[in-house]
């Protein structure tokens, strides 16, 4: 997985994607999702590193089966809130 952290005025913004989806575009009906390298490219990370980052995040965007599965497994995302785009998954996390 690729992990990128950015500090914002609202808190830590985390983006995580499976390495194999970086730069790809996926569609679901009229909606498309492009996994932009400018936003999602980051350092290779283990599941433990992703969990540690998500635990500090104010907002997170996740793309890919592995990235979303880690977020679900550790309680950051409910499976019912995951979007299915062709051959990948997408989820967003917001800490209120």
Secondary structure, 3 states (H helix, E strand, C coil): CEEEEEEECCEEEEEEECHHHCCCEEEECCEEEECCHHHHCCEECCHHHHHHHHHHCCEEEEECHHHHHHHHHCCCCCHHHCEEECCEEEEEEECC
